[in-house]
Amino acid sequence: MPNFITRTQAQVAIAAIDLGSNALRAIIVRKSGDSIEVVKNFREPLRLGEDVFRNGGAITPEKMDLTEEAFIKLLHNFAEYNVTQTRAMATSAMRDASNGSLLAKRILDATGIEIETIQGKQEAKLIYQAVRGQIPELAKKSALLMDIGGGSTELTIVKNGVIQGVNSFNVGTVRLLQYKQEELEVKIEQQMEKMLKFIHSYLGSKKPDLFVGTGGNLRRIGKIRKKTMGKSSREAFFSEIDHMEQAILSMSYVDRIRRLELDQNRADVILPAIMLTHHLMEKLKIDKIHLPKVGLKEGIILSMLPHPPKEFILKD
């Protein structure tokens, strides 16, 4: 075996797991000087929220089996990359699930990985820690951070690098899939009123200097922008979001998979995500959204370190 491969395998790594309502995501990072570098990303589209939000609040036995299998698969990968420390967090679906503690115990027994089920406000604060390392302007400006998940959407108000307020709203992409198009519009408008009330309580009539979006669907919107327009995937303008919403609304599920190269489990949830983004930008008259390639799992990694790294080197 080449020496450089042997050296790489011998390096200590740490891992973070985000058990979300739409998917399980994990990340492995290694220290590189004063920086940390992502060496592997994982994603399993488990859709726990599909059970919890539609089936009376319980995760089905079949979905429990799939989740346990996904964690066992992760454990094998962690061993391959010499992971010595792991932290796992679960969000909206596990918060709402009547049998979430049972699933957590099964995973602990099978893998030794303990899952922390966190509240939306803690989730938002961890995401902010990851975002501020990617957008230095947050230190001197007002900002609105929006993380769209499968079960909930978190909003964070920041002024001069300091969090002023955090709120979690029960409106996520998987949760919204149970509604037809007309009902979807109504549900989003209802939540939009609550969101605007929260934002105005901190910013008054002013709009934020920066608008930042995180979550898998917003990262995908950035990738669509790069693919179709040849422009940066780290931002998007209101006119582009407006065009994307109209285009996606006109496409069938199959067309979204073929024309936008979306995974099957992304082709349905991207519509409510882009509708939420479009509505909020329109209401606040925001022209641009920043789309850093970080989220909860990167925030979890930072929470495991004694000091913030000089640089967080991401992997596309």
TORKOL-4160 file (C-alpha; in steps of 0.2 Angstrom, whole numbers, padded with zeros to 4 digits, m for minus):
316
<pt num="1" X="0000" Y="0000" Z="0000"/>
<pt num="2" X="0007" Y="0017" Z="m0004"/>
<pt num="3" X="0014" Y="0027" Z="0010"/>
<pt num="4" X="0003" Y="0042" Z="0008"/>
<pt num="5" X="m0013" Y="0031" Z="0009"/>
<pt num="6" X="m0006" Y="0023" Z="0025"/>
<pt num="7" X="m0003" Y="0040" Z="0032"/>
<pt num="8" X="m0020" Y="0046" Z="0028"/>
<pt num="9" X="m0028" Y="0031" Z="0036"/>
<pt num="10" X="m0018" Y="0034" Z="0052"/>
<pt num="11" X="m0024" Y="0052" Z="0054"/>
<pt num="12" X="m0037" Y="0055" Z="0067"/>
<pt num="13" X="m0054" Y="0061" Z="0061"/>
<pt num="14" X="m0070" Y="0066" Z="0070"/>
<pt num="15" X="m0088" Y="0065" Z="0063"/>
<pt num="16" X="m0105" Y="0073" Z="0065"/>
<pt num="17" X="m0122" Y="0066" Z="0061"/>
<pt num="18" X="m0138" Y="0076" Z="0058"/>
<pt num="19" X="m0153" Y="0065" Z="0059"/>
<pt num="20" X="m0166" Y="0076" Z="0050"/>
<pt num="21" X="m0184" Y="0074" Z="0045"/>
<pt num="22" X="m0180" Y="0072" Z="0027"/>
<pt num="23" X="m0163" Y="0063" Z="0027"/>
<pt num="24" X="m0148" Y="0057" Z="0038"/>
<pt num="25" X="m0133" Y="0067" Z="0034"/>
<pt num="26" X="m0115" Y="0064" Z="0041"/>
<pt num="27" X="m0098" Y="0072" Z="0039"/>
<pt num="28" X="m0080" Y="0067" Z="0043"/>
<pt num="29" X="m0067" Y="0080" Z="0045"/>
<pt num="30" X="m0048" Y="0080" Z="0049"/>
<pt num="31" X="m0037" Y="0093" Z="0056"/>
<pt num="32" X="m0025" Y="0101" Z="0043"/>
<pt num="33" X="m0014" Y="0113" Z="0052"/>
<pt num="34" X="m0024" Y="0127" Z="0059"/>
<pt num="35" X="m0039" Y="0122" Z="0048"/>
<pt num="36" X="m0051" Y="0107" Z="0047"/>
<pt num="37" X="m0055" Y="0099" Z="0031"/>
<pt num="38" X="m0070" Y="0089" Z="0026"/>
<pt num="39" X="m0064" Y="0072" Z="0019"/>
<pt num="40" X="m0081" Y="0063" Z="0017"/>
<pt num="41" X="m0100" Y="0068" Z="0016"/>
<pt num="42" X="m0114" Y="0055" Z="0018"/>
<pt num="43" X="m0133" Y="0056" Z="0015"/>
<pt num="44" X="m0147" Y="0043" Z="0017"/>
<pt num="45" X="m0164" Y="0049" Z="0012"/>
<pt num="46" X="m0174" Y="0041" Z="0026"/>
<pt num="47" X="m0189" Y="0053" Z="0027"/>
<pt num="48" X="m0193" Y="0050" Z="0045"/>
<pt num="49" X="m0204" Y="0065" Z="0044"/>
<pt num="50" X="m0215" Y="0056" Z="0032"/>
<pt num="51" X="m0220" Y="0044" Z="0046"/>
<pt num="52" X="m0221" Y="0056" Z="0060"/>
<pt num="53" X="m0231" Y="0070" Z="0051"/>
<pt num="54" X="m0243" Y="0059" Z="0042"/>
<pt num="55" X="m0245" Y="0043" Z="0052"/>
<pt num="56" X="m0251" Y="0049" Z="0069"/>
<pt num="57" X="m0234" Y="0054" Z="0076"/>
<pt num="58" X="m0225" Y="0037" Z="0076"/>
<pt num="59" X="m0210" Y="0030" Z="0066"/>
<pt num="60" X="m0215" Y="0014" Z="0057"/>
<pt num="61" X="m0205" Y="m0002" Z="0061"/>
<pt num="62" X="m0199" Y="m0002" Z="0043"/>
<pt num="63" X="m0192" Y="0015" Z="0044"/>
<pt num="64" X="m0184" Y="0011" Z="0061"/>
<pt num="65" X="m0175" Y="m0004" Z="0053"/>
<pt num="66" X="m0169" Y="0007" Z="0038"/>
<pt num="67" X="m0163" Y="0020" Z="0051"/>
<pt num="68" X="m0153" Y="0007" Z="0061"/>
<pt num="69" X="m0146" Y="0000" Z="0045"/>
<pt num="70" X="m0140" Y="0017" Z="0040"/>
<pt num="71" X="m0131" Y="0020" Z="0056"/>
<pt num="72" X="m0123" Y="0003" Z="0056"/>
<pt num="73" X="m0117" Y="0008" Z="0038"/>
<pt num="74" X="m0110" Y="0024" Z="0045"/>
<pt num="75" X="m0101" Y="0015" Z="0059"/>
<pt num="76" X="m0091" Y="0005" Z="0046"/>
<pt num="77" X="m0087" Y="0020" Z="0036"/>
<pt num="78" X="m0081" Y="0029" Z="0052"/>
<pt num="79" X="m0070" Y="0014" Z="0056"/>
<pt num="80" X="m0062" Y="0015" Z="0039"/>
<pt num="81" X="m0058" Y="0034" Z="0041"/>
<pt num="82" X="m0051" Y="0031" Z="0059"/>
<pt num="83" X="m0065" Y="0042" Z="0067"/>
<pt num="84" X="m0061" Y="0043" Z="0086"/>
<pt num="85" X="m0076" Y="0055" Z="0091"/>
<pt num="86" X="m0094" Y="0056" Z="0085"/>
<pt num="87" X="m0108" Y="0068" Z="0089"/>
<pt num="88" X="m0126" Y="0064" Z="0083"/>
<pt num="89" X="m0141" Y="0076" Z="0084"/>
<pt num="90" X="m0159" Y="0073" Z="0079"/>
<pt num="91" X="m0171" Y="0087" Z="0074"/>
<pt num="92" X="m0190" Y="0090" Z="0071"/>
<pt num="93" X="m0196" Y="0072" Z="0066"/>
<pt num="94" X="m0188" Y="0064" Z="0081"/>
<pt num="95" X="m0194" Y="0079" Z="0092"/>
<pt num="96" X="m0212" Y="0075" Z="0087"/>
<pt num="97" X="m0211" Y="0056" Z="0086"/>
<pt num="98" X="m0220" Y="0047" Z="0100"/>
<pt num="99" X="m0207" Y="0033" Z="0098"/>
<pt num="100" X="m0192" Y="0043" Z="0095"/>
<pt num="101" X="m0183" Y="0038" Z="0111"/>
<pt num="102" X="m0186" Y="0019" Z="0106"/>
<pt num="103" X="m0177" Y="0022" Z="0090"/>
<pt num="104" X="m0163" Y="0032" Z="0099"/>
<pt num="105" X="m0161" Y="0017" Z="0110"/>
<pt num="106" X="m0160" Y="0004" Z="0096"/>
<pt num="107" X="m0146" Y="0014" Z="0088"/>
<pt num="108" X="m0136" Y="0016" Z="0104"/>
<pt num="109" X="m0138" Y="m0003" Z="0107"/>
<pt num="110" X="m0133" Y="m0007" Z="0089"/>
<pt num="111" X="m0119" Y="0006" Z="0086"/>
<pt num="112" X="m0114" Y="0014" Z="0103"/>
<pt num="113" X="m0119" Y="0031" Z="0095"/>
<pt num="114" X="m0130" Y="0042" Z="0106"/>
<pt num="115" X="m0142" Y="0053" Z="0098"/>
<pt num="116" X="m0146" Y="0070" Z="0106"/>
<pt num="117" X="m0163" Y="0076" Z="0101"/>
<pt num="118" X="m0162" Y="0095" Z="0100"/>
<pt num="119" X="m0174" Y="0110" Z="0100"/>
<pt num="120" X="m0176" Y="0121" Z="0085"/>
<pt num="121" X="m0167" Y="0136" Z="0094"/>
<pt num="122" X="m0152" Y="0125" Z="0098"/>
<pt num="123" X="m0152" Y="0119" Z="0080"/>
<pt num="124" X="m0152" Y="0137" Z="0073"/>
<pt num="125" X="m0138" Y="0143" Z="0085"/>
<pt num="126" X="m0127" Y="0128" Z="0079"/>
<pt num="127" X="m0130" Y="0132" Z="0061"/>
<pt num="128" X="m0126" Y="0151" Z="0064"/>
<pt num="129" X="m0109" Y="0145" Z="0071"/>
<pt num="130" X="m0105" Y="0136" Z="0054"/>
<pt num="131" X="m0112" Y="0151" Z="0044"/>
<pt num="132" X="m0102" Y="0165" Z="0052"/>
<pt num="133" X="m0086" Y="0156" Z="0047"/>
<pt num="134" X="m0091" Y="0157" Z="0029"/>
<pt num="135" X="m0098" Y="0174" Z="0028"/>
<pt num="136" X="m0086" Y="0187" Z="0037"/>
<pt num="137" X="m0098" Y="0201" Z="0034"/>
<pt num="138" X="m0110" Y="0195" Z="0048"/>
<pt num="139" X="m0098" Y="0203" Z="0060"/>
<pt num="140" X="m0103" Y="0220" Z="0055"/>
<pt num="141" X="m0120" Y="0220" Z="0048"/>
<pt num="142" X="m0138" Y="0214" Z="0052"/>
<pt num="143" X="m0143" Y="0198" Z="0045"/>
<pt num="144" X="m0158" Y="0186" Z="0044"/>
<pt num="145" X="m0153" Y="0167" Z="0043"/>
<pt num="146" X="m0166" Y="0155" Z="0037"/>
<pt num="147" X="m0164" Y="0136" Z="0038"/>
<pt num="148" X="m0177" Y="0126" Z="0029"/>
<pt num="149" X="m0178" Y="0108" Z="0035"/>
<pt num="150" X="m0190" Y="0094" Z="0032"/>
<pt num="151" X="m0200" Y="0097" Z="0048"/>
<pt num="152" X="m0197" Y="0115" Z="0053"/>
<pt num="153" X="m0189" Y="0131" Z="0048"/>
<pt num="154" X="m0178" Y="0141" Z="0059"/>
<pt num="155" X="m0175" Y="0160" Z="0058"/>
<pt num="156" X="m0161" Y="0169" Z="0067"/>
<pt num="157" X="m0158" Y="0187" Z="0068"/>
<pt num="158" X="m0140" Y="0193" Z="0070"/>
<pt num="159" X="m0133" Y="0211" Z="0072"/>
<pt num="160" X="m0115" Y="0214" Z="0072"/>
<pt num="161" X="m0111" Y="0196" Z="0074"/>
<pt num="162" X="m0122" Y="0194" Z="0089"/>
<pt num="163" X="m0138" Y="0183" Z="0089"/>
<pt num="164" X="m0153" Y="0194" Z="0094"/>
<pt num="165" X="m0167" Y="0181" Z="0092"/>
<pt num="166" X="m0170" Y="0164" Z="0086"/>
<pt num="167" X="m0187" Y="0156" Z="0082"/>
<pt num="168" X="m0192" Y="0139" Z="0076"/>
<pt num="169" X="m0208" Y="0137" Z="0065"/>
<pt num="170" X="m0217" Y="0121" Z="0061"/>
<pt num="171" X="m0216" Y="0122" Z="0043"/>
<pt num="172" X="m0204" Y="0111" Z="0034"/>
<pt num="173" X="m0203" Y="0103" Z="0016"/>
<pt num="174" X="m0208" Y="0086" Z="0021"/>
<pt num="175" X="m0222" Y="0092" Z="0033"/>
<pt num="176" X="m0229" Y="0103" Z="0019"/>
<pt num="177" X="m0230" Y="0088" Z="0006"/>
<pt num="178" X="m0246" Y="0082" Z="0014"/>
<pt num="179" X="m0255" Y="0097" Z="0006"/>
<pt num="180" X="m0261" Y="0100" Z="m0011"/>
<pt num="181" X="m0255" Y="0115" Z="m0021"/>
<pt num="182" X="m0270" Y="0127" Z="m0016"/>
<pt num="183" X="m0268" Y="0122" Z="0003"/>
<pt num="184" X="m0249" Y="0123" Z="0002"/>
<pt num="185" X="m0251" Y="0142" Z="m0003"/>
<pt num="186" X="m0262" Y="0145" Z="0012"/>
<pt num="187" X="m0251" Y="0136" Z="0024"/>
<pt num="188" X="m0236" Y="0145" Z="0019"/>
<pt num="189" X="m0245" Y="0162" Z="0020"/>
<pt num="190" X="m0251" Y="0157" Z="0038"/>
<pt num="191" X="m0233" Y="0154" Z="0043"/>
<pt num="192" X="m0226" Y="0169" Z="0034"/>
<pt num="193" X="m0237" Y="0180" Z="0045"/>
<pt num="194" X="m0229" Y="0173" Z="0060"/>
<pt num="195" X="m0211" Y="0174" Z="0053"/>
<pt num="196" X="m0214" Y="0192" Z="0048"/>
<pt num="197" X="m0220" Y="0196" Z="0066"/>
<pt num="198" X="m0204" Y="0188" Z="0073"/>
<pt num="199" X="m0193" Y="0197" Z="0061"/>
<pt num="200" X="m0201" Y="0214" Z="0063"/>
<pt num="201" X="m0200" Y="0213" Z="0082"/>
<pt num="202" X="m0181" Y="0214" Z="0080"/>
<pt num="203" X="m0178" Y="0224" Z="0064"/>
<pt num="204" X="m0193" Y="0235" Z="0064"/>
<pt num="205" X="m0197" Y="0241" Z="0047"/>
<pt num="206" X="m0179" Y="0239" Z="0041"/>
<pt num="207" X="m0174" Y="0224" Z="0030"/>
<pt num="208" X="m0159" Y="0215" Z="0035"/>
<pt num="209" X="m0142" Y="0219" Z="0027"/>
<pt num="210" X="m0139" Y="0201" Z="0023"/>
<pt num="211" X="m0151" Y="0186" Z="0020"/>
<pt num="212" X="m0143" Y="0169" Z="0022"/>
<pt num="213" X="m0151" Y="0152" Z="0018"/>
<pt num="214" X="m0146" Y="0135" Z="0023"/>
<pt num="215" X="m0153" Y="0117" Z="0021"/>
<pt num="216" X="m0151" Y="0104" Z="0008"/>
<pt num="217" X="m0164" Y="0111" Z="m0004"/>
<pt num="218" X="m0157" Y="0129" Z="m0004"/>
<pt num="219" X="m0140" Y="0121" Z="m0007"/>
<pt num="220" X="m0148" Y="0112" Z="m0022"/>
<pt num="221" X="m0155" Y="0129" Z="m0028"/>
<pt num="222" X="m0137" Y="0135" Z="m0028"/>
<pt num="223" X="m0132" Y="0120" Z="m0038"/>
<pt num="224" X="m0146" Y="0123" Z="m0051"/>
<pt num="225" X="m0141" Y="0141" Z="m0053"/>
<pt num="226" X="m0123" Y="0135" Z="m0057"/>
<pt num="227" X="m0128" Y="0122" Z="m0069"/>
<pt num="228" X="m0141" Y="0132" Z="m0078"/>
<pt num="229" X="m0133" Y="0149" Z="m0078"/>
<pt num="230" X="m0115" Y="0146" Z="m0075"/>
<pt num="231" X="m0115" Y="0157" Z="m0060"/>
<pt num="232" X="m0109" Y="0155" Z="m0042"/>
<pt num="233" X="m0119" Y="0142" Z="m0032"/>
<pt num="234" X="m0116" Y="0153" Z="m0016"/>
<pt num="235" X="m0129" Y="0166" Z="m0020"/>
<pt num="236" X="m0145" Y="0169" Z="m0029"/>
<pt num="237" X="m0155" Y="0184" Z="m0034"/>
<pt num="238" X="m0174" Y="0187" Z="m0031"/>
<pt num="239" X="m0177" Y="0187" Z="m0050"/>
<pt num="240" X="m0169" Y="0170" Z="m0052"/>
<pt num="241" X="m0178" Y="0163" Z="m0037"/>
<pt num="242" X="m0194" Y="0169" Z="m0045"/>
<pt num="243" X="m0190" Y="0161" Z="m0062"/>
<pt num="244" X="m0185" Y="0145" Z="m0053"/>
<pt num="245" X="m0202" Y="0144" Z="m0044"/>
<pt num="246" X="m0212" Y="0147" Z="m0060"/>
<pt num="247" X="m0201" Y="0134" Z="m0069"/>
<pt num="248" X="m0203" Y="0121" Z="m0055"/>
<pt num="249" X="m0221" Y="0124" Z="m0053"/>
<pt num="250" X="m0224" Y="0120" Z="m0072"/>
<pt num="251" X="m0213" Y="0104" Z="m0071"/>
<pt num="252" X="m0220" Y="0087" Z="m0067"/>
<pt num="253" X="m0211" Y="0076" Z="m0054"/>
<pt num="254" X="m0202" Y="0066" Z="m0067"/>
<pt num="255" X="m0197" Y="0082" Z="m0077"/>
<pt num="256" X="m0189" Y="0089" Z="m0061"/>
<pt num="257" X="m0178" Y="0073" Z="m0060"/>
<pt num="258" X="m0173" Y="0073" Z="m0078"/>
<pt num="259" X="m0171" Y="0092" Z="m0082"/>
<pt num="260" X="m0164" Y="0098" Z="m0065"/>
<pt num="261" X="m0155" Y="0081" Z="m0061"/>
<pt num="262" X="m0163" Y="0080" Z="m0044"/>
<pt num="263" X="m0164" Y="0064" Z="m0034"/>
<pt num="264" X="m0181" Y="0056" Z="m0032"/>
<pt num="265" X="m0182" Y="0062" Z="m0014"/>
<pt num="266" X="m0177" Y="0080" Z="m0018"/>
<pt num="267" X="m0189" Y="0082" Z="m0033"/>
<pt num="268" X="m0204" Y="0084" Z="m0022"/>
<pt num="269" X="m0198" Y="0094" Z="m0007"/>
<pt num="270" X="m0189" Y="0107" Z="m0017"/>
<pt num="271" X="m0205" Y="0116" Z="m0022"/>
<pt num="272" X="m0211" Y="0120" Z="m0004"/>
<pt num="273" X="m0193" Y="0126" Z="0000"/>
<pt num="274" X="m0192" Y="0138" Z="m0015"/>
<pt num="275" X="m0209" Y="0144" Z="m0012"/>
<pt num="276" X="m0205" Y="0148" Z="0006"/>
<pt num="277" X="m0189" Y="0157" Z="0001"/>
<pt num="278" X="m0198" Y="0167" Z="m0013"/>
<pt num="279" X="m0212" Y="0172" Z="m0002"/>
<pt num="280" X="m0200" Y="0179" Z="0012"/>
<pt num="281" X="m0189" Y="0188" Z="0000"/>
<pt num="282" X="m0204" Y="0196" Z="m0008"/>
<pt num="283" X="m0212" Y="0201" Z="0008"/>
<pt num="284" X="m0196" Y="0209" Z="0015"/>
<pt num="285" X="m0191" Y="0216" Z="m0003"/>
<pt num="286" X="m0174" Y="0207" Z="m0002"/>
<pt num="287" X="m0164" Y="0206" Z="m0018"/>
<pt num="288" X="m0151" Y="0193" Z="m0014"/>
<pt num="289" X="m0149" Y="0177" Z="m0004"/>
<pt num="290" X="m0132" Y="0170" Z="0002"/>
<pt num="291" X="m0131" Y="0151" Z="0001"/>
<pt num="292" X="m0116" Y="0145" Z="0010"/>
<pt num="293" X="m0113" Y="0126" Z="0009"/>
<pt num="294" X="m0114" Y="0123" Z="0028"/>
<pt num="295" X="m0128" Y="0118" Z="0040"/>
<pt num="296" X="m0131" Y="0108" Z="0056"/>
<pt num="297" X="m0118" Y="0095" Z="0053"/>
<pt num="298" X="m0104" Y="0108" Z="0051"/>
<pt num="299" X="m0111" Y="0117" Z="0067"/>
<pt num="300" X="m0110" Y="0101" Z="0076"/>
<pt num="301" X="m0092" Y="0098" Z="0071"/>
<pt num="302" X="m0088" Y="0116" Z="0077"/>
<pt num="303" X="m0096" Y="0112" Z="0094"/>
<pt num="304" X="m0084" Y="0097" Z="0096"/>
<pt num="305" X="m0068" Y="0108" Z="0094"/>
<pt num="306" X="m0060" Y="0117" Z="0109"/>
<pt num="307" X="m0056" Y="0132" Z="0098"/>
<pt num="308" X="m0064" Y="0138" Z="0081"/>
<pt num="309" X="m0052" Y="0133" Z="0066"/>
<pt num="310" X="m0044" Y="0146" Z="0056"/>
<pt num="311" X="m0053" Y="0139" Z="0041"/>
<pt num="312" X="m0066" Y="0126" Z="0037"/>
<pt num="313" X="m0062" Y="0118" Z="0021"/>
<pt num="314" X="m0078" Y="0111" Z="0013"/>
<pt num="315" X="m0080" Y="0097" Z="0000"/>
<pt num="316" X="m0092" Y="0099" Z="m0015"/>
